[in-house]
Amino acid sequence: MKKTIKVETKKKCWSLVEDITYATVPSWYGSTYRGMKCSICMPKVRESGVRYPLLVWFCGGAFKVMDKDVWWPQWMEFAREGCVVASVEYRTSNEAVFPAALTDAKAAIRYLKSNAEAYGIDADKVFVAGESAGGALASLVGVTGDSYNTGEYLTCDSRVRGVIDFYGLVDMTGPVAGGTQNMTFGANEQFIGVEGDGEALKREASAVCHISADTPPFLIFHGDKDDLLPAAQSDLLYEKLCEAGVRADYYILEQEGHGADAFYQKEILDIVRAFMDSVSEKES
């Protein structure tokens, strides 16, 4: 069969560019160095003057493991609706303790802002998001403003317009109340490290301890059946944000546990995009 058809182009094509080096950090007991990587989903053709909001994503893994590319099936369609998405590698607790992961996250944001033209990014519309340990990291990025900056691209700031936190750990100062798995803080103490004042470090690594009137808006998701990291964490985050007069949108997913598929359905991703749009419009 031979047939001529006319196809309407409703969506532009986007490219996934993998393993971009955004920073170089010490490795192998401080004797060598390695590049920190990110992958970016962006318009295949970047038109002059056309810019898109940026969502920077952090994978979870109890601060012990992470894979910057494992979540791409969930974020690909989100990107194609008109948002550059960058999934960022950060150092885990077996490589370096806090604040290494936070300084990595900040370095990635500065790199992406510095290269906004190349990637089609609107540097004034940068948001961070993450799940579990990645949610903890995204929250810390948001509440710490333009601090914890080391390395390159220091002419750019690391502030973000908003934070999307999927069931993240935001208070490391005590045991997780309500966890049926009797979660202590072993993984998190490895993330923080054992040197110095342990209590002071726990507070420093807890997003709820940095909230102020200058904190950007938050969008929070948590399941009411999360036995690994109970919703009490997000309850506290929401409470502290409200006390500071910061916009906080909090969605509790009924009958859902930690990392459930329900968090990545189109309904949720539509909420994420609507949040980004409303924050961008209000603060433009």
N, C-alpha and C positions, 0 to 999 in steps of 0.2 A: 504494500500500500504506500502510495506517495500522496502527501497532503501538505498544503501551505497553510500555516496558522499565524494569527497575530496574538502575541502574548503581552499582557499588560505587566510592566515591572512595578510591583507593589512594594517590594523590599530590596534594598541594596545588598550586595554581597559584603560579607565581613571576613576578615582574616584572623587566624589564630597564630600569633608569633610566639614561639616557645623559647625558653631559656635565655632571656635577655639578662645580662649582668648589670645589676643596679648598684652594687657596692662590692668591695673586697674586704675580707675580715681575716683575722688570725686563725690558723688551723693547726692541727697536729701538735698539741701542747705548746702552741705559740711559736713553733719553729718554721711553719710555712704559712701560706695564705691561700684562701679559696674565694672564688666569686660567688656572691649571693644572687640568686636568679629570680626572675618573675616571668610569667607568661601573660600576654595581653591579647584580648579579643577587641579588634578595632575595625573601622571601615576599611575595606580593601582599597578604595580610592579616597584619599583625604583631599577634600576640596578646599581651596584657599579661603580662609575666613570662617569656615564651618567648624564649630566646636561642639563637643558632646560632654555631658557630665561623666565623671569617673567614679566607679565603685571599686575600691581596693578590698580584696577578699583574703581572709586568713583562715586556713584549714585548722581544725582542732586535732587533738591527739594526746591529751593529758600532759602537754608540754614536753613529752618524751619523743613523739614521732609526728611527722607531718608530711603531706604530699601536696604540693601546690597545684597539681593538675587533676586530682581525683574528683573535684566537684564540677568540672567543666560541663558535663552533660546537663546539669541543672542551670548553669548560668549562661549557656550559649544563646538560647532564645531570648533571654532577658537582654543580653547585649544587642542582639539584632533589632530590638525594638527602639534602639537609639541611645545606647549607653556604652561607653568604653568600660570594659571590666579587666582589671589586672589582678591575677592571683599570685600572691607573694610568698616566697620562701623566707623563713626566719630560723635563727639558731634555736635548737631545742636544748633541754636541760643537760643532756649528756655532752654538749659542746661548750656551753657557756651559761652562767647563771644570770638572773635578773641584774641589771636592766638590758642585757644583750638583745633579747628578742624585741624589746620596745625600741631600742636604738636602730635595729634593723628595719622595723616597720616605718619609723620616721625617715630613715634614709631612703626607703623605697618611695615614699610620698614626695620627698624633695626631688628625687630623680625624675619621677613622672611629671611633676610640675615643671621642672627644668626642660623637659623634652615634650612639653605640651603640644607644640606645633607639629612635631614629627608624628605624634600618635593621635592627633585630632582631639585633644583634651581641652575642656574649659577648666583652666586652673583655679577658677573661682567657685567651681561646683564639684569639689572632691569629697566623697563620702567613704567611710570605712565600714566593713561588715566582717563578721566571723562567727564560727560556731564552736561552742564548748571552750576549749583553751583559746581558740581563735577569737571567740567572742570576748573573752577576758582581755586579750591583746587589743582588739578593736576598741573596747571601752576605755582602756588605758590611753590609747592614742588620743581619743576624744577629750578626756578629762585633763590631760597634761598639756594641752595647748601647744606652744612652740618650744617646749623644753625637751630635754633628752636628745639633743641634736649633736651628733658627732660624725666626722667623716667628710664627704664631699657634698657639693651643691648647697653649701650653707647660705648662699644668697637667697635661696627660696625657703619659705617657712614650711612647717609641717602641720599647720592647723587644718582642720577639716570642717565641713559645713554640717555634718550630721553623722550619727553612729547607728548602725543596725546590729543589734546584739541578739544572736540566737543562743539561748540557754548558756550564757557565759558565767564563769566564776568571777565575781566582782568583790567579794569580801574574803580575804585570806587570813583574817585575824583570829579565827577560831574554827572549831569543827563544823561540818555542814549539818545543821539541824534537820532531822527528818529523813535522812538517807537510810534506806533499809539495808544497804550494803555496808553500813558502819564506816563510811568514808572518813578517813582521818585526814591528813594533809601530806601524806608521804610524797606524792608526785609533785605537789605544789611547793613543799619545802626543798625539793631538789631544784625546782625552777628558781626559787628565791636564793638558795645557797645558805650555808651555815656560818659564814663569817660575819663578825660584827654583832650588832644588836638585833637579835632575831625578831623581836616584836616590832621594832622600828621598820625593819625590812618588810615585814608582813603588811604593815600599814602603807608603806610606800608602793607596794605591788598591788594594793587593793584600790580598784577604781572608785569605790564609794568614799574613800578618804580624800579624794582630790576634787570632788564636785564643788562648784561655785556658781555664782550668777553668770559667769562667762562661759560655762560649759555649753557646747552645742546641743541641739535637739537629739533625742534618743528615740529609736523604735526598738521595742523589746518583744521577743517571742520566747515562751517557755511552756512546757507541757505539764499538766497537773498530775501526771503519773510518772514524773521523772524521779526514779529512785537513785540514780547516780549523782545528780546535782539538783536537789529539790528546788521548787519554784520560790522558796524562801529567799534565795539569792536575788532573783529578779524582783521579788516583792520589795526587798530592801533598797535595791537600786532605784526602783520607781518612786519609793517613798522619799529618798534623799534628793532626787531630782525635783520632785514637786516642792519639797521644802525650800529648795534654792530658787524656785520660780522658773525652772527650765522646762521646756516642752518635753513631755514624755508620753509616748503612745505605747501601751502595753497590751499585748494579746496573749491570753492564756488558752492553749489548745487543749480541749477536753479529751480525756482518755488517751493522751499521747505521752510517750516516754522520751528518753534522751536520744536525740539524733533521728527521730522517726521520719519516715518519708513524708508525712503530712506537712512538715515545715517547708517543703520545697515544691509544693503544688502551685499551679498558676495563680490560685486565689491569694496565696501568701506573697508571691513575687509581684503581683499587681499592687498589693498593699505597700511593698517596698518601693516600687516606682512612684506611687502616689505620694508617699512620704517625701521622697527625694524632690519631686516636682514642687510640692507645697512649700518645703523649706527654701528651695532655690528661688521661688517666686516671692516669698515673703521678705527674704533678706537681700534681694538684688538691688 
